[in-house]
Amino acid sequence: MVEAQLSLSHLVQAPCAPDVAWALVSDVPRSVSHFPGLDGLDDLGGLRYRWRLARFEVGPVHFDASYTAQYHLDPAARVVRWETVQRENLAAAGSWTVLPLGAGCQLAFQTRLDLSVPCPRVFRPAVQRAIPVISGKQMKTYAERIAATLGGRLV
């Protein structure tokens, strides 16, 4: 078994009003639709969603990643938070925070991931190296797609 923990963050600057950015990131299905490699998002009610990610492949090792997260919205502070409430082989926690910035806004994205991957001992070093790369690319692409939707960019 390979255990990997990652903490990632990105800043987005956008020329739109903070309320426009908030409307995007607080609409969980709309925001998550920007995530690459998503096989599905199941709405379980009460701002609880089950993420089903596309199969990860590292050489001959392949695995599915999924988890259920509870979301919390704070419209006054313009903060969306989530944490895993049912771990399968992935746990995630994080937030989007929208702040005014000049004539536009800044969005701060933070996430922590904890992934467990079953694999033969011989492939563990390769999988251990690949997980941060794969996950890092996914998170960056997600933030870039949010930025593009808002007419902004990563900083």
Long-range contacts (C-beta under 8 A, 24 or more apart in sequence): 1-116, 1-117, 1-118, 1-119, 2-115, 2-116, 2-117, 2-119, 2-124, 2-127, 2-128, 2-131, 3-114, 3-115, 3-116, 4-113, 4-114, 4-115, 4-117, 4-128, 4-131, 4-132, 4-135, 5-112, 5-113, 5-114, 5-115, 6-112, 6-113, 6-115, 6-131, 6-132, 6-135, 6-136, 7-110, 7-111, 7-112, 7-113, 8-110, 8-111, 8-112, 8-113, 8-135, 8-136, 8-139, 9-108, 9-109, 9-110, 9-111, 10-108, 10-109, 10-139, 10-140, 10-143, 10-154, 11-106, 11-107, 11-108, 11-109, 11-154, 11-155, 12-106, 12-107, 12-109, 12-143, 12-146, 12-147, 12-150, 12-152, 12-153, 12-154, 12-155, 13-101, 13-104, 13-105, 13-106, 13-107, 13-147, 13-152, 13-153, 13-155, 14-104, 14-105, 14-106, 14-107, 14-147, 14-150, 14-151, 14-152, 14-153, 15-103, 15-104, 15-150, 15-151, 15-152, 16-104, 16-105, 16-150, 16-151, 16-152, 17-104, 17-105, 18-78, 18-98, 18-99, 18-100, 18-105, 20-105, 20-150, 21-78, 21-98, 21-105, 21-107, 21-150, 22-75, 22-78, 22-98, 24-146, 24-149, 24-150, 25-80, 25-96, 25-98, 25-107, 25-146, 26-73, 26-75, 26-78, 26-80, 26-96, 28-71, 28-80, 31-80, 31-96, 31-146, 34-142, 34-145, 34-146, 34-149, 35-138, 35-142, 35-145, 36-137, 36-138, 36-141, 36-142, 36-145, 37-138, 44-68, 46-70, 47-71, 47-72, 47-73, 48-85, 50-86, 51-90, 51-92, 53-90, 56-117, 56-131, 56-134, 58-119, 58-123, 58-126, 58-127, 58-130, 58-131, 58-134, 59-123, 59-126, 60-123, 61-117, 61-119, 61-120, 61-123, 61-126, 61-127, 63-89, 63-117, 63-118, 63-119, 64-89, 65-89, 65-90, 65-115, 66-90, 67-91, 67-92, 87-114, 89-115, 89-116, 89-117, 90-114, 90-115, 90-116, 91-115, 104-152, 106-155, 107-146, 107-147, 107-150, 107-152, 109-139, 109-142, 109-143, 109-146, 111-139
